[in-house]
Amino acid sequence: MNKRVFALDIGTRSVTGIILENNQQTYTIVDYCVKEHNERSMLDGQIHNVLAVADIITHVKATLEKKHGPLTHVSVAAAGRSLKTVQATASINLDQQPISNNQTIKHLELSAVQSAQFELARDNEDNAYKNYYCVGYSVLHYKLDGENIGSLIDQSGHEASVDIIATFLPKVVVESLLAALNRAELNMDALTLEPIAAIHVLIPESMRRLNVALVDIGAGTSDIALTKDGTIVAYGMVPVAGDKITEALSDQYLLDFPKAEETKRHIVNQGEAVVADILGFEHMITYEQLVEDINSHIDELAYALAEEILNLNQRPPQAVMLIGGGSQTPEIATSLAKKLQLPENRVAVRGIDAIENLKTSHLPAGPDFVTPIGIAITANQSPVHYITVTVNDTKIRMFEMKQLTIGDCLIQAGIDINKQYGKPGLAAFITVNGKSITIPGELGQPPTLLLNGEHADVDAYIKNGDYITLQKGEDGKHPSITLQQLLGDIPPATVIFNGREYQLKPTYDVNDEQQTEEYIIKDKDTIKYKQSYTINDFLAHLSMSLDDFSRPFNIIVNDQQININKGARQLLLNGQRVHKTSQLNNNDRLDIIEAEPPTVKDLLDLRHESYWRSIQIMFNGKQVTLKHEQLSIMRDDEKLHENSKLYNDDHITIKEKQIHSFIFQDVFRFVDIDLSKAKGSYTLYKNNELATFHEPINDGDHLVLEWANYESKSQAPFQRRTN
């Protein structure tokens, strides 16, 4: 079944309506209608009088409906006034599963357009992007695994992607179009940009490897599109066109604007015209005279077009195609070629005869109808649909993706959802163990999103006619946390004291008052907590004191106090003596060690004194140690010996005895002599010299006792005493 498309080209000078029929491989113009504006209700491609434009649209619609029945949907195009272009890319993972239909590719293209919309949002920090609508896009490249490819259908690989260039127009341009269509009782089925529409029908993809500029010169604006390297690379717009020439003719010959427009067309088509000015005088104006009289204005238009082309292309293109009613401006092609330094035959006006696969028998062959035909064909091949959604009682229109979400609508409505969260509660400023800490208030509640009255999130999909309600979230409250929530779970430490386990829990003081971990913190609180204990803290917790375990062992020696550590009970931490400020850690072992009573020897060792005076001598070839007391030690009236035990607070007197030299006979107190085997007389020697029993001896002396008759001469006649 053949499909019919109704398209409107709403221009500055006139409104053109076309009914086009798609016959699969060809397009047929079924009918058309052109109606000029009664007044200058459009300027520079922008509708300035919606009512007047709506009346013209209604007239065109009604004219065509008389022959072809009701027309309810229409495809339109907008001029390139204040357009913005953004390049973007979208990709999908193929997983070696080829794309089998064009719908998937279309969704991929539209995803890239959505990325372009986000890019425009990032580039306009003042939120100006919300005042723009996407009005069309062109594919720059299809890619498979990063390499350019002609078509993605049935291609195997890892990733398919598409690069597009999307165009955006000010919202006011689109909204005014919609308003005029609504008054004419028409629904906008698709919207595109005039240069996009024209380039699709005049420069097919096979020609886009050439660097060609397409210039649609209308009445108020001139739209420009450029192709190169197989794609459309740029769009632009110049806010001057045919009206610039009409105004110059009006000024030159004193004609009102409509008469000047009529005269311009007549001279272009017939070569001359007779016209009466506002004073009633008639003038014969030839084509040559017209060119001479308004040549400077023709040059100005050509200069503006050339400047924009060079700005977009960075160099002259290979060729320029001119379309639109303004392209018939006298000598414009020649002037533009000169400005671009191109041969004159590289700048040409193109008409509908250049459109491939188009059948028409009654449509004028000039350049005026290229754009309206392009709108109809583009709407059929690459429609850009819009949907209407209401956000908080404000209607917005969205470029329709495959899966538009609430988030997309909020972006288009200029609503920053992050600003719809409730404000956080006031913070609390506290001090913890001397360190300042800020506790933020509770976060504000997220906004409530309703889609057609039902709760939804920003990722929920929307459709035409949906109603979105966004309610600001509630403000957060002041912080309300406990000590335990602030400081976390502080596990108790285990201490083993004399073989028994004790749990040391943290303690909390708030503003110098002890609190539990459930205390709710307030602003300006001063908090102190202990997570570790000293030994002193631990013993105090047990109502004990370190003094109970480490009281020193004191005695008085010759009226002087002496402390003997060995005599005190001791407190050991993990086997080591400790100070009362030593810290306890988890699994520490704390023990009390009962002391053994010290002896006189311990006291003398502390004083670096010896109870005995001793020497070593050799007696009959064997070493013997001789000793005798050199100190007198008394506890009151009790004589103490080296091994005598001492008691706390003893009063001890130590005196040195009178020192006597050792004599030979002292040896016999330390050795035993077997007299049963001794016979006859004996002789005493000291250091190989004769000696007596009273001979003084010194450390290191060699003594000998020799018997005259002894049973065994080889044996010593004595044994060393063992006591």
RAGI-V564574 format. One record per backbone hydrogen bond with DSSP energy under -0.5 kcal/mol. CO is the residue of the C=O (numbers start at 0). NH is the residue of the N-H. Records with the same first field share a line. If there is no record, write none. Layout:
CO->NH + NH
//
This chain:
2->21
4->6 + 19
5->74
6->17
7->9 + 76
8->10 + 15
12->36
13->10
14->34
15->8
16->32
17->6 + 19
18->29 + 30
19->4
20->22 + 27
21->2
22->24 + 25
25->22
26->358
27->20 + 29
30->18
32->16
34->14
38->40
40->47 + 48
42->45
45->42
48->52
49->53
50->54
51->55
52->56
53->57
54->58
55->59
56->60
57->61
58->62
59->63
60->64
61->65
62->66
63->66 + 67
64->68
71->186
73->188 + 189
74->7
75->191
77->193
79->82
80->169
83->167
85->165
87->163
89->161
91->93 + 159
93->96
95->97
98->153
100->104
101->105
102->106
103->107
104->108
105->109
106->110
107->111
108->112
109->113
110->114
111->115
112->116
113->117
114->118
115->119
116->120
117->121
118->122
119->123
120->123
122->124
123->126
126->129
127->130
128->131
130->170
132->134 + 168
135->166
137->164
138->231
140->162
141->148
142->160
143->146
146->143
148->141
151->98 + 154
154->98
156->95
157->93 + 94
158->144
159->91
160->142
161->89
162->139 + 140
163->87
164->137
165->85
166->134 + 135
167->83
168->132
169->172 + 173
170->174
171->175
172->176
173->177
174->178
175->179
176->180
177->181
178->182
179->183
180->185
181->184
186->73 + 188
189->75
191->77
192->196
193->197
194->198
195->199
196->200
197->200 + 201
198->202
200->355
201->203
203->206 + 207
204->207
206->209
207->229 + 230
208->228
209->211
210->317 + 318
211->213 + 226
212->214 + 320
213->215 + 224
214->216 + 322
215->217 + 222
216->325 + 326
217->241
218->242
220->217
221->237
222->215
223->235
224->213
225->232 + 233
226->211
227->230
230->227 + 232
233->225
235->223
237->221 + 239
240->243 + 244
241->244 + 245
242->246
243->247
244->248
245->249
246->250
247->251
248->252
249->253 + 254
253->277
255->259
256->260
257->261
258->262
259->263
260->264
261->265
262->266
263->267
264->268
265->269
266->270
270->286
272->274 + 284
274->282
276->279
280->276
282->274 + 284
283->285
284->272
285->289
286->290
287->291
288->292
289->293
291->294
293->296 + 297
294->298
295->299
296->300
297->301
298->302
299->303
300->304
301->305
302->306
303->307
304->308
305->309
306->310
307->311
308->312
309->313
318->212
319->347
320->214
321->349
322->216
323->326
324->327
325->328
328->331
330->334
331->335
332->336
333->337
334->338
335->339
336->341
337->340
342->345
343->346
345->319
347->321
350->353
351->354
353->355
354->357
356->26
358->28
364->351 + 352
365->351 + 368
366->323 + 369
368->372
369->373
370->374
371->375
372->376
373->377
374->378
375->379
376->380
377->381
382->384
383->190
384->399
386->388 + 397
387->464
388->390 + 395
389->391 + 467
390->393
392->394
393->390
395->388
397->386
398->400
403->461
404->408
405->409
406->410
407->411
408->412
409->414
410->413
413->415
414->416
415->418
416->419
417->420
419->472
421->443
422->475
424->440
425->478
427->429 + 438
428->523
429->436
430->432 + 526
431->434
434->431
436->429 + 438
437->439
438->427
441->424
444->421
446->448
447->470
448->455
449->451 + 468
450->453
453->450
456->459
457->406
459->405
462->465
465->389 + 467
466->451
467->391
468->449 + 470
470->447
473->444
476->424 + 441
480->520
481->485
482->486
483->487
487->489
488->490
492->494 + 503
493->586 + 587
494->496 + 501
495->497 + 589
496->499
499->496
501->494 + 503
502->504
503->492
506->529
507->514
508->510 + 527
509->512
512->509
514->507
515->518
516->483
518->482 + 520
521->524
524->430 + 526
525->510
526->432
527->508
528->530
529->506
532->583
533->537
534->538
535->539
536->540
537->541
538->543
539->542
544->547
545->548 + 549
546->550
551->553
552->563
553->648
554->556 + 561
555->557 + 651
556->559
559->556
561->554
562->564
563->552 + 566
564->567
569->571 + 592
570->577
571->573 + 590
572->575
575->572
578->581
579->535
581->534
583->532
584->587
587->495 + 589
588->573
589->497
590->571 + 592
591->593
592->569
597->645
598->602
599->603
600->604
601->605
602->606
603->608
604->607
610->629 + 630
612->627
614->625
615->699
616->618 + 623
617->619 + 702
618->621
621->618
623->616 + 625
625->614
627->612
629->656
630->632
631->654
632->639
633->635 + 652
634->637
637->634
639->632
640->643
641->600
643->599
646->649
649->555 + 651
650->635
651->557
652->633
654->631
661->696
662->665
663->666
664->667
665->668
666->669 + 670
669->720
671->718
672->674
673->676
674->677
676->710
678->708
680->707
682->705
683->690
684->703
685->688
688->685
691->694
692->664
694->663
697->700
700->617 + 702
701->686
702->619
703->684
705->682
708->678
710->712
711->714
716->673
718->671
//
